Amino acid sequence: MKSFPAAAVFPPLPSGGVPLIDLQREVIALKKTKDAIILAHNYQCEDIQAVADFVGDSLGLAYKAAAAQNSTIVFCGVHFMAETAKIVNPTRKVLLPDLNAGCSLADSCPAEKLAAIKAAQPNLYVVAYINCSAAVKALSDVIVTSGNASKIVQKAPADRPILFVPDQNLGSWVSAKTGRAMQLWPGNCYAHVQFTPTALLRAKAEHPGAPVVAHPECTEAVRDLADMVCSTELMVDWCKQQTAQTLIITTESGMIHRLRREVPGKTFVAAPTDRCSCNDCRFMKMNTLEKVRDCLRDGTPEIILPESVRAAAEIPLRRMLEWSK
């Protein structure tokens, strides 16, 4: 279990007046009494990351969810991530602190539309980014994350046309890296497409010599300005290897918390957008430490999936986990 900072560091929480350190202690105590594990995405708030048993990207979280032995999994992320945990570990109770924590990218690909396209083109090989609903996963041939997408696409059958859903930016990046032509679903992450070349050039001018790392969900114009394009997990290792003391991070700003913790001594600048000096995902930030405490205490909200959907979605997910080894 991860340690958390001293009480003097934290002011009272505005909503309830409870010092943050006390709330964190309460969460940690509940984890023990409820036999729960807390999995947190890199984009979660710092106070949630501090009490999580594992903080990582979608691939790492999928492995941890599949291996979890606790009776309860609390997934601090967005809805499709909690669904993924339930898909690969159906005997565990999976809780999502805020059931409304959705995803604009996942919402861009309704399962019924994908089913209609498959019916019209039955030879399609559907490669689905993990940022999609369980129902879309159930219609797919294999799942990918930003960390393994190129590796997985290279394993796709050479004699079948590929449809990549739902992120067109990640899909175009993977297609360029692998040389595989793919049909791209017209979806995107609203948070990542807010990064613009103009804003990024402004940040580079303000921090001369600072290397730029960008997530592949960014637009091609932004990716072209980056020194490195990679998943959030690979960002950690890449930043460790850099000799520069200041680095510009072009992804959701929650990633900065993990980088500061695991790569001390460097300065991390959250890449700005044209609207603000950082970029928070409003869905990721729906989860709060109070909601984590409440869902542990109350055992709700719970992720429930029809078994037919869960079982069908597990096949391409397990294929990804196997091909990623």
C-alpha positions as a printed NumPy array, in Angstrom:
array([[  0.   ,   0.   ,   0.   ],
       [  1.291,   3.418,  -0.887],
       [  2.116,   5.972,   1.786],
       [  0.603,   9.436,   1.839],
       [  1.943,  12.837,   2.896],
       [  1.915,  14.307,   6.392],
       [ -1.234,  15.963,   7.695],
       [  0.256,  19.447,   7.789],
       [  0.456,  19.486,   4.007],
       [ -3.286,  19.548,   3.465],
       [ -5.944,  22.222,   4.102],
       [ -9.507,  21.198,   4.994],
       [-11.694,  20.091,   2.119],
       [-14.167,  22.828,   1.15 ],
       [-17.181,  20.528,   0.878],
       [-17.166,  18.904,   4.282],
       [-14.421,  20.521,   6.286],
       [-12.626,  17.187,   6.779],
       [ -8.835,  17.435,   6.555],
       [ -7.625,  15.559,   3.51 ],
       [ -5.254,  13.408,   5.535],
       [ -8.162,  12.15 ,   7.671],
       [-10.192,  11.347,   4.587],
       [ -7.281,   9.422,   3.109],
       [ -6.874,   7.464,   6.339],
       [-10.573,   6.676,   6.292],
       [-10.297,   5.372,   2.719],
       [ -7.307,   3.214,   3.608],
       [ -9.121,   1.762,   6.624],
       [-12.188,   1.005,   4.506],
       [-10.025,  -0.735,   1.909],
       [ -8.926,  -3.174,   4.591],
       [-12.332,  -3.827,   6.119],
       [-14.022,  -4.166,   2.714],
       [-11.238,  -6.314,   1.197],
       [-10.918,  -3.807,  -1.65 ],
       [ -8.23 ,  -2.776,  -4.101],
       [ -8.156,   0.723,  -5.575],
       [ -7.024,   1.073,  -9.175],
       [ -6.471,   4.623, -10.42 ],
       [ -5.768,   5.972, -13.867],
       [ -2.896,   8.388, -14.42 ],
       [ -5.41 ,  11.179, -15.016],
       [ -6.975,  11.   , -11.55 ],
       [ -6.495,  13.744,  -8.969],
       [ -3.377,  13.592,  -6.825],
       [ -5.24 ,  12.824,  -3.589],
       [ -6.833,   9.745,  -5.193],
       [ -3.538,   8.578,  -6.693],
       [ -2.012,   8.773,  -3.209],
       [ -4.377,   6.125,  -1.771],
       [ -4.473,   3.85 ,  -4.825],
       [ -2.852,   0.426,  -4.809],
       [ -1.904,   0.853,  -8.449],
       [ -1.705,   3.923, -10.677],
       [ -1.188,   3.379, -14.381],
       [ -2.424,   3.457, -17.951],
       [ -5.212,   1.399, -19.477],
       [ -3.018,  -1.619, -20.243],
       [ -1.469,  -1.795, -16.789],
       [ -4.86 ,  -1.333, -15.171],
       [ -6.357,  -4.123, -17.289],
       [ -3.647,  -6.531, -16.116],
       [ -4.149,  -5.488, -12.483],
       [ -7.914,  -5.885, -12.769],
       [ -7.557,  -9.356, -14.262],
       [ -5.202, -10.432, -11.474],
       [ -7.113,  -8.861,  -8.57 ],
       [ -7.908, -11.258,  -5.727],
       [ -9.782,  -8.779,  -3.525],
       [-13.527,  -9.156,  -3.316],
       [-14.029,  -5.531,  -4.42 ],
       [-12.316,  -3.449,  -7.098],
       [-12.727,   0.316,  -6.836],
       [-11.891,   1.753, -10.232],
       [-10.963,   5.418, -10.171],
       [-11.23 ,   6.332, -13.813],
       [-14.113,   6.535, -16.255],
       [-16.984,   4.19 , -17.022],
       [-15.412,   2.103, -19.8  ],
       [-12.396,   1.404, -17.562],
       [-14.569,   0.073, -14.76 ],
       [-16.448,  -2.027, -17.321],
       [-13.112,  -3.45 , -18.473],
       [-12.31 ,  -4.501, -14.914],
       [-15.665,  -6.259, -14.681],
       [-15.177,  -7.958, -18.046],
       [-11.888,  -9.584, -17.046],
       [-12.823, -10.286, -13.426],
       [-16.552, -11.056, -13.315],
       [-16.571, -12.656,  -9.858],
       [-15.471,  -9.421,  -8.156],
       [-17.64 ,  -6.469,  -7.26 ],
       [-16.485,  -3.474,  -9.333],
       [-17.297,   0.012,  -8.082],
       [-16.977,   3.342,  -9.897],
       [-17.001,   6.334,  -7.511],
       [-19.108,   8.425,  -9.902],
       [-21.279,   6.467, -12.319],
       [-21.577,   9.559, -14.532],
       [-17.837,   9.607, -15.235],
       [-18.18 ,   8.818, -18.919],
       [-15.987,   9.426, -21.953],
       [-16.631,  11.535, -25.045],
       [-14.49 ,   9.172, -27.098],
       [-16.386,   6.067, -26.011],
       [-19.694,   7.846, -26.622],
       [-18.658,   8.632, -30.209],
       [-18.981,   4.956, -31.165],
       [-22.473,   3.575, -30.411],
       [-22.585,  -0.214, -30.55 ],
       [-25.615,  -0.246, -32.849],
       [-23.79 ,   1.818, -35.489],
       [-20.764,  -0.465, -35.342],
       [-23.039,  -3.513, -35.641],
       [-24.64 ,  -2.033, -38.77 ],
       [-21.25 ,  -1.433, -40.392],
       [-20.15 ,  -4.98 , -39.591],
       [-23.345,  -6.344, -41.095],
       [-22.675,  -4.405, -44.305],
       [-18.964,  -5.375, -44.384],
       [-18.739,  -8.823, -42.753],
       [-15.047,  -9.279, -43.609],
       [-13.97 ,  -6.305, -41.503],
       [-11.465,  -6.961, -38.745],
       [-12.428,  -4.606, -35.932],
       [ -9.582,  -3.262, -33.81 ],
       [-11.064,  -1.362, -30.871],
       [ -9.19 ,   1.087, -28.697],
       [ -9.918,   0.196, -25.085],
       [-11.647,   3.582, -24.74 ],
       [-15.   ,   2.15 , -25.811],
       [-18.036,   0.585, -24.195],
       [-18.363,  -3.068, -23.264],
       [-20.953,  -3.439, -26.025],
       [-18.447,  -2.191, -28.619],
       [-15.75 ,  -4.471, -27.229],
       [-18.175,  -7.366, -27.641],
       [-18.388,  -6.576, -31.377],
       [-14.618,  -6.339, -31.83 ],
       [-11.922,  -8.795, -32.857],
       [ -9.17 ,  -7.418, -30.636],
       [ -8.705,  -4.562, -28.171],
       [ -5.703,  -2.228, -28.055],
       [ -4.34 ,   0.495, -25.799],
       [ -2.164,   3.403, -26.841],
       [  0.795,   1.487, -25.434],
       [  0.348,  -1.682, -27.476],
       [ -1.728,  -0.598, -30.494],
       [  1.104,  -0.813, -33.035],
       [  2.163,  -4.254, -31.807],
       [ -1.397,  -5.587, -31.884],
       [ -2.252,  -4.154, -35.326],
       [  0.813,  -5.843, -36.782],
       [ -0.658,  -9.162, -35.634],
       [ -4.002,  -8.543, -37.338],
       [ -4.771, -10.8  , -40.333],
       [ -3.12 ,  -9.419, -43.458],
       [ -5.974, -10.554, -45.712],
       [ -8.745,  -8.645, -43.939],
       [ -9.521,  -4.912, -44.022],
       [ -9.163,  -3.251, -40.618],
       [-11.663,  -0.906, -39.047],
       [-10.071,   1.004, -36.153],
       [-12.519,   2.383, -33.574],
       [-13.166,   4.856, -32.077],
       [-10.169,   7.273, -32.051],
       [ -9.18 ,   8.543, -35.48 ],
       [ -6.064,  10.317, -34.168],
       [ -4.639,   7.246, -32.486],
       [ -5.662,   5.22 , -35.538],
       [ -3.832,   7.49 , -37.975],
       [ -0.705,   7.386, -35.788],
       [ -0.813,   3.58 , -35.614],
       [ -1.412,   3.296, -39.362],
       [  1.651,   5.455, -40.052],
       [  3.809,   3.441, -37.644],
       [  2.741,   0.029, -38.913],
       [  2.112,   0.715, -42.6  ],
       [ -1.31 ,  -0.942, -42.268],
       [ -4.112,   0.82 , -44.103],
       [ -7.163,   1.127, -41.856],
       [-10.621,   2.557, -41.964],
       [-10.82 ,   5.072, -39.128],
       [-13.9  ,   5.738, -37.037],
       [-14.502,   9.52 , -36.832],
       [-14.129,   9.836, -33.048],
       [-11.756,  11.704, -30.764],
       [-11.019,  12.577, -27.153],
       [-12.345,  16.078, -26.528],
       [ -9.54 ,  16.8  , -24.045],
       [ -6.67 ,  15.83 , -26.343],
       [ -7.943,  17.621, -29.437],
       [ -7.981,  20.892, -27.488],
       [ -4.196,  20.971, -27.727],
       [ -3.253,  23.067, -30.763],
       [  0.017,  23.78 , -32.592],
       [ -0.329,  27.467, -31.702],
       [ -0.63 ,  26.792, -27.964],
       [  2.17 ,  24.224, -28.018],
       [  4.499,  26.569, -29.918],
       [  3.759,  29.194, -27.287],
       [  4.782,  26.768, -24.537],
       [  7.96 ,  25.852, -26.404],
       [  8.843,  29.551, -26.715],
       [  8.288,  30.052, -22.986],
       [ 10.495,  27.051, -22.147],
       [ 13.34 ,  27.037, -24.688],
       [ 14.973,  23.66 , -25.085],
       [ 12.261,  21.781, -23.172],
       [ 11.452,  18.468, -24.903],
       [  7.801,  17.824, -25.716],
       [  6.072,  14.488, -25.206],
       [  2.538,  14.03 , -26.557],
       [ -0.157,  11.394, -26.342],
       [ -1.171,   9.825, -29.687],
       [ -4.773,  10.933, -29.121],
       [ -3.566,  14.438, -30.005],
       [ -4.025,  15.652, -33.568],
       [ -1.328,  14.973, -36.137],
       [ -0.375,  18.665, -36.245],
       [  0.369,  18.57 , -32.511],
       [  2.129,  15.205, -32.681],
       [  4.423,  16.578, -35.393],
       [  5.7  ,  19.193, -32.934],
       [  6.535,  16.63 , -30.259],
       [  9.914,  15.061, -29.609],
       [  8.176,  11.868, -28.493],
       [  4.677,  10.456, -29.001],
       [  3.713,   7.627, -26.659],
       [  1.313,   6.257, -24.086],
       [  1.213,   7.691, -20.582],
       [  3.091,   4.679, -19.212],
       [  5.949,   5.14 , -21.662],
       [  6.027,   8.848, -20.81 ],
       [  7.371,   7.982, -17.362],
       [ 10.358,   6.048, -18.699],
       [ 11.002,   8.593, -21.459],
       [ 11.039,  11.477, -18.998],
       [ 13.464,   9.593, -16.756],
       [ 15.888,   9.28 , -19.671],
       [ 15.894,  12.964, -20.602],
       [ 18.79 ,  15.174, -19.53 ],
       [ 16.662,  18.315, -19.794],
       [ 15.357,  19.638, -16.476],
       [ 12.086,  20.962, -17.908],
       [  9.688,  18.909, -20.016],
       [  6.367,  19.797, -21.668],
       [  3.683,  17.149, -21.15 ],
       [  0.944,  17.126, -23.786],
       [ -1.778,  15.003, -22.28 ],
       [ -4.376,  15.274, -19.512],
       [ -2.873,  17.279, -16.669],
       [ -3.371,  14.558, -14.039],
       [ -0.344,  12.813, -15.519],
       [  1.83 ,  15.538, -13.989],
       [  1.159,  14.178, -10.475],
       [  2.635,  10.786, -11.28 ],
       [  5.593,  12.265, -13.139],
       [  6.479,  14.517, -10.213],
       [  6.33 ,  11.533,  -7.874],
       [  8.336,   9.093,  -9.996],
       [ 10.718,  11.496, -11.74 ],
       [ 11.752,  13.903,  -8.963],
       [ 14.099,  16.778,  -9.638],
       [ 12.583,  17.747, -12.981],
       [ 10.037,  20.425, -13.84 ],
       [  6.959,  19.279, -15.745],
       [  4.931,  21.818, -17.669],
       [  1.348,  20.927, -18.581],
       [  0.934,  21.839, -22.23 ],
       [ -1.634,  24.614, -22.581],
       [ -4.622,  24.836, -24.866],
       [ -5.949,  27.961, -26.547],
       [ -8.421,  28.224, -23.673],
       [ -6.352,  27.615, -20.541],
       [ -2.894,  26.873, -19.169],
       [ -3.626,  23.182, -18.579],
       [ -6.104,  20.559, -19.724],
       [ -8.276,  18.591, -17.298],
       [-10.709,  15.916, -18.458],
       [-14.027,  16.836, -16.875],
       [-15.037,  13.165, -16.746],
       [-11.865,  11.965, -15.005],
       [-12.248,  14.728, -12.456],
       [-15.799,  13.673, -11.543],
       [-14.256,  11.173,  -9.138],
       [-13.321,  12.729,  -5.809],
       [-11.807,  11.311,  -2.652],
       [-15.148,  11.743,  -0.86 ],
       [-16.832,   9.664,  -3.57 ],
       [-14.136,   6.998,  -3.234],
       [-14.832,   6.884,   0.511],
       [-18.58 ,   6.747,  -0.036],
       [-18.489,   3.958,  -2.622],
       [-16.244,   1.87 ,  -0.354],
       [-18.538,   2.468,   2.604],
       [-21.806,   1.868,   0.72 ],
       [-20.738,  -0.708,  -1.884],
       [-22.224,   1.356,  -4.697],
       [-22.386,   2.419,  -7.522],
       [-21.596,  -1.017,  -8.91 ],
       [-20.837,  -1.914, -12.514],
       [-23.332,  -4.51 , -13.766],
       [-23.035,  -6.045, -17.237],
       [-25.274,  -8.539, -19.03 ],
       [-23.355, -11.814, -19.061],
       [-23.775, -12.19 , -22.814],
       [-22.084,  -8.831, -23.402],
       [-19.409,  -9.426, -20.772],
       [-18.474, -12.857, -22.127],
       [-18.317, -11.628, -25.729],
       [-16.209,  -8.616, -24.721],
       [-13.797, -10.788, -22.747],
       [-12.636, -12.637, -25.874],
       [-10.963,  -9.67 , -27.632],
       [ -9.72 ,  -8.307, -24.301],
       [ -8.014, -11.577, -23.397],
       [ -6.595, -11.691, -26.92 ],
       [ -5.014,  -8.28 , -26.309],
       [ -3.544,  -9.325, -22.969],
       [ -2.075, -12.46 , -24.549],
       [ -0.676, -10.663, -27.603],
       [  0.815,  -7.955, -25.403],
       [  3.076, -10.334, -23.479]])
